[in-house]
Amino acid sequence: MWDTLWINARLITMREGKYNAIERGAIAAEAGRIAWLGARAELPGEPAALAREVHDVHGALLTPGLIDCHTHIVFAGNRAREFELRLQGASYEDIARAGGGIVSTVEATRDASDTELVTGAARRLRRLMQEGVTTIEIKSGYGLDTRTELKMLRATRLLGESAPVTVKKTFLGAHALPPEYLGRADDYIALVCNEMLPAATEAGLVDAVDAFCEGIAFSPAQTSRVFGKAVELGLPVKLHADQLSDRGGAALAARFKALSADHLEYTGEAGVRALAEAGTVAVLLPGAFYFLREKQLPPVQLLRDYGVPVAIATDCNPGSSPLNSMLLALNMACTLFRLTPEEALAGATCHAARALGMGDTHGSLGVGRAADFALWDAESPAELAYAMGANACIGTIKSGETVFSPS
């Protein structure tokens, strides 16, 4: 017998990035994997004879669990004051060059205890899980020294061990230049490559390596050094690319066969072509675009034209995207970037899974894949991107087990 069977669901499978709905569907889980799915009428027997538990969901939508593939939810403090400054005319770059921005969060994070970091991040994670998120990526990058980077990554690992959610740990030591290395960026990159990253890898705390390639962060040459070390250690890479200017970040990510290139507001056609040839996922972050009041849109039509898979994520962080809702990220992707609701949902499921190197097991519904689902009180999947501030999630299932239900 199967462990659990859900019947009378409208299955939104997201195979090949499309809704591919199965009306009056059924889906079964066994040992944390999908054992069967299809129309209820095609079940090989009566439900009660097929599974130890049977749940009639009475026509609810059932989608793959949502995947937030770009977050920075482990941090201390907040940057509300900088929000005020931007509203008074200061740019994100102005604030960063004046010693604010990422560096201000670094100070608070260095001072925070392990418990404080875990407690704050767990609160943010809980909100995401209540909206159907079953997998999340969490980056370091607010330590910028070996001790704090390892502290952040340990907190990230603990979140994955203590909550019913898959957590992917990304090392982002090359996020910003710490104050003690002012004017010595190459020396800091040497520290990242020779001490930080090897220590984090040896401790089993790294699933992927990221960097911020930008005028206020690190050059393409410095980023290449970090990625070269990642390759040497057998780790996949990701990149914050072309957010504020086109420095060739997308092409650089493609050269290293990156899992994803993220932001991409200023990426040109050559960069998009390189992503397509490399099979790299484009991760769009509408929360940061909205919060920073950016004007330069990412090249969405070029990404479509070249067949680059597009993922959507919250980029949850204290400075440029204090967004703690994947559903609102879907809405923003549609309203700001003109994605269709189907494209947005694909961006939070199958394409997000690819951006984490999990495309073979997560992000769509199919026999043998992870039994990670979300149940929705909605008639159409477009409603998930439509209703601002609403949460239609009525259940989250992780590895075949119900981990969240509003009742």
Secondary structure, 3 states (H helix, E strand, C coil): CEEEEEEEEEEECCHHHCCCEEEEEEEEEECCEEEEEEEHHHCCCCHHHHEEEEEECCCCEEEECEEECCCCCCCCCCCHHHHHHHHCCCCHHHHHHCCCCHHHHHHHHHHCCHHHHHHHHHHHHHHHHCCCEEEEEEECCCCCCHHHHHHHHHHHHHHHHHCCCEEEEEEEEECCCCHHHCCCHHHHHHHHHHHHHHHHHHCCCCCEEEEEECCCCECHHHHHHHHHHHHHCCCCEEEEECCCCCCCHHHHHHHCCCCEEEECCCCCHHHHHHHHHHCCEEEECHHHHHHCCCCCCCCHHHHHHCCCCEEECCCCECCCECCCCHHHHHHHHHHHHCCCHHHHHHHCCHHHHHHCCCCCCCCCCCCCCECCEEEECCCCCCHHHHCCCCCCEEEEEECCEEEECCC
